[in-house]
């Protein structure tokens, strides 16, 4: 998939537990885990907004486009 979720990296940089972020955002820890590992097909803008607010980051800090034909993909 060309869109890579880098939420796990941002959580580590901010020293935030995914459990705490899930509670703030209002989603289950299971759904946060799916999001963190890129096992989702989409994310609601309001969810993305809450994540960015909590982590003090931009959506581009969490999502990265990697073309499928790029070396190493």
C-alpha positions in Angstrom: 0.0 0.0 0.0 1.5 3.4 -1.0 0.3 5.2 2.2 2.5 4.2 5.2 1.2 5.0 8.8 4.0 6.3 11.0 1.9 6.6 14.2 4.2 4.2 16.1 7.2 6.4 15.4 5.4 9.6 16.6 4.2 7.8 19.8 7.7 6.8 20.5 9.1 10.3 19.9 6.4 11.9 22.1 6.8 9.1 24.7 3.0 8.5 24.7 1.3 5.2 25.3 -1.2 4.1 22.6 -3.7 3.3 25.4 -3.6 7.0 26.5 -4.0 8.2 23.0 -6.9 5.8 22.3 -8.7 7.1 25.4 -8.3 10.7 24.4 -9.4 10.1 20.8 -12.3 7.9 21.9 -11.5 4.7 20.1 -10.7 1.2 21.4 -7.2 0.1 22.1 -7.7 -2.6 19.5 -8.6 0.0 16.8 -5.6 2.1 17.9 -3.4 -0.9 17.4 -4.8 -1.5 13.9 -4.2 2.1 13.1 -0.7 2.1 14.5 0.3 -0.9 12.5 -1.3 0.3 9.2 -3.9 -2.4 9.1 -6.7 0.0 8.2 -8.3 1.1 5.0 -9.2 4.6 6.1 -9.3 7.1 9.0 -11.9 9.7 9.8 -10.7 13.3 9.7 -12.0 14.0 13.2 -10.0 11.0 14.5 -6.9 12.3 12.7 -7.5 15.8 14.1 -7.7 14.5 17.7 -4.5 12.4 17.2 -2.7 15.5 15.8 -3.9 17.6 18.7 -2.8 15.1 21.3 0.6 14.5 19.8 1.1 18.1 18.7 1.9 17.2 15.1 0.7 17.5 11.6 -1.0 14.8 9.5 2.1 14.6 7.3 4.0 13.5 10.4 1.8 10.4 10.7 1.2 9.5 7.0 3.8 9.0 4.3 3.3 8.3 0.6 5.7 5.6 -0.8 5.0 4.7 -4.4 4.7 0.9 -4.9 7.3 0.9 -7.6 9.9 2.6 -5.3 13.1 0.7 -4.6 12.7 -1.4 -1.4 8.9 -1.4 -1.5 
